[in-house]
Amino acid sequence: MNSDSDLQIAGDILEVPHLLQPEREHPSTVAEFAGLARAVAADRAQWEPLVRYDATTRWYHRLRTGPGYEVWLLSWVPGQGSGPHDHGRSSGVLTVLDGALTERTDRGTRVLTAGDQRVFAPGYAHDVVNDTLEPAVSLHVYHPGLTEMPMRPASRPRPAAASPHCEARPATVR
């Protein structure tokens, strides 16, 4: 008789290097890109000194690149917004580092605060704006690297509904 409880591993599995997955230098899955964003967000000393605020235009800075991806830091003064747009063929992870941002889609409106993440697929359209009286900072990871950001016509938001392409997830950012 053979069952799960009959399974035994002889010796230490860690002593068999050929069975272990090699650690990847760069992310390649959605979960790994979201993890990269959380790791960068947690390292405040890496990004905070770089942040600048510009009342005339949105400020942005490319933090790093890797094979097929880019990591961007953006600041938002009160009232600044992206305008309705998508990210072409790129998927992305948006993580709010400081403050709050409002995301508007044709499915509704959602307020994202520090630690919230949005994961989106190619073609996902949204408008992101700082509707508060305080500045905000966000981190954006794009895969593949962002080559276009087509603007979309403004649409009237509908009541909020869960999107199959994006989910807000709390991240540990302190």
C-alpha positions in Angstrom: 0.0 0.0 0.0 1.3 3.4 -0.9 0.1 6.7 0.5 1.4 10.1 1.2 2.2 9.2 4.8 4.5 6.4 3.4 6.7 8.8 1.6 10.0 9.4 3.2 13.0 11.3 2.0 16.4 9.8 2.8 18.9 12.4 3.9 18.9 16.2 3.7 17.2 17.5 0.5 19.4 20.6 0.7 22.5 18.4 0.1 21.2 17.6 -3.4 21.9 20.8 -5.3 20.7 19.5 -8.6 17.1 19.3 -7.2 17.0 22.9 -6.0 15.8 25.8 -8.3 18.6 28.3 -8.8 17.9 31.7 -7.4 17.0 34.1 -10.2 18.9 37.4 -10.4 15.9 39.1 -12.0 12.1 38.7 -11.6 10.2 36.9 -14.3 6.7 36.2 -12.9 3.9 38.6 -11.8 4.5 37.5 -8.2 8.2 38.2 -8.5 7.6 41.7 -10.0 5.1 42.5 -7.2 7.8 41.2 -4.7 10.4 43.4 -6.3 8.1 46.4 -5.9 7.5 45.6 -2.2 11.3 45.1 -1.6 12.1 48.5 -3.2 9.3 50.1 -1.3 10.6 48.7 2.0 14.0 50.2 1.3 13.0 53.8 1.9 16.7 54.9 2.1 17.1 53.9 -1.5 14.2 56.0 -3.0 13.3 58.7 -0.5 16.3 61.0 -1.1 15.6 60.9 -4.9 12.1 62.2 -4.7 11.4 65.7 -6.1 8.1 67.6 -6.3 7.3 69.7 -9.3 4.1 71.8 -9.4 4.3 72.2 -13.2 4.6 68.6 -14.3 4.7 65.1 -12.8 8.2 64.2 -11.7 9.6 60.7 -12.5 12.9 58.9 -12.2 13.9 55.5 -13.5 15.3 53.6 -10.5 16.5 50.5 -12.3 16.2 48.3 -15.3 16.7 44.6 -15.8 16.2 42.2 -18.6 12.8 43.2 -20.0 11.6 45.4 -17.1 11.9 48.9 -15.6 11.3 50.4 -12.2 10.1 54.0 -12.0 9.6 56.4 -9.1 6.9 59.1 -9.5 5.8 62.0 -7.3 2.4 63.7 -7.4 1.6 67.1 -5.9 -2.1 67.7 -5.0 -4.2 67.9 -8.1 -1.7 66.2 -10.5 -2.9 63.3 -12.6 -1.9 61.1 -15.4 -5.0 61.5 -17.6 -6.7 58.3 -18.9 -4.2 56.0 -20.4 -3.0 52.5 -20.9 0.5 51.0 -21.0 0.6 49.5 -24.5 2.0 46.0 -24.4 3.4 46.3 -20.9 2.1 44.8 -17.7 2.7 46.6 -14.5 2.7 46.9 -10.8 1.8 50.2 -9.2 2.7 50.6 -5.5 1.8 53.7 -3.4 4.8 54.6 -1.2 3.5 57.8 0.5 0.2 59.6 0.5 -2.8 58.5 -1.4 -3.7 58.3 -5.1 -7.2 57.8 -6.7 -7.4 55.4 -9.6 -10.4 55.8 -12.0 -11.3 53.1 -14.5 -14.5 52.4 -16.4 -15.3 50.0 -13.6 -15.2 52.6 -10.8 -13.0 54.6 -8.5 -10.5 53.3 -5.9 -8.4 55.2 -3.4 -4.9 53.7 -2.9 -2.9 54.5 0.2 0.7 53.8 1.2 1.3 50.1 0.9 -1.5 49.4 -1.6 -0.5 47.7 -4.9 -2.3 47.3 -8.2 -1.2 44.7 -10.7 -2.4 45.2 -14.3 -2.2 43.5 -17.7 -1.4 45.0 -21.1 -4.2 47.3 -22.3 -5.5 48.1 -18.8 -6.7 51.7 -18.9 -6.9 54.0 -15.9 -6.5 57.6 -14.7 -4.4 58.1 -11.6 -4.7 61.4 -9.7 -3.7 62.9 -6.4 -7.0 64.1 -5.0 -5.7 64.9 -1.6 -4.1 68.0 -0.1 -0.8 66.2 0.5 1.9 65.0 -2.0 2.1 61.4 -2.9 4.9 59.1 -4.2 4.4 55.9 -6.2 6.6 53.1 -7.6 5.9 51.5 -11.0 7.3 48.3 -12.4 6.7 47.6 -16.1 7.3 44.4 -18.0 8.4 44.6 -20.7 9.8 48.1 -20.2 7.3 50.9 -21.0 7.6 51.9 -24.6 4.3 53.7 -25.0 1.5 55.2 -22.9 -1.4 55.8 -25.2 -3.8 58.4 -23.9 -7.5 57.4 -23.8 -10.7 59.5 -24.0 -12.2 60.3 -20.6 -15.0 58.0 -19.7 -17.7 58.3 -17.0 -16.8 56.1 -14.0 -19.3 53.4 -13.1 -19.9 52.0 -9.6 -16.8 50.2 -8.3 -16.6 46.5 -9.2 -13.8 44.0 -8.8 -11.6 43.9 -11.9 -10.3 40.6 -13.2 -7.1 42.3 -14.2 -6.2 44.1 -11.0 -6.4 43.7 -7.3 -5.4 46.1 -4.6 -3.1 44.2 -2.2 -1.7 45.7 1.0 2.1 45.6 1.1 4.3 46.1 4.0 5.8 49.6 3.5 7.0 51.5 6.4 
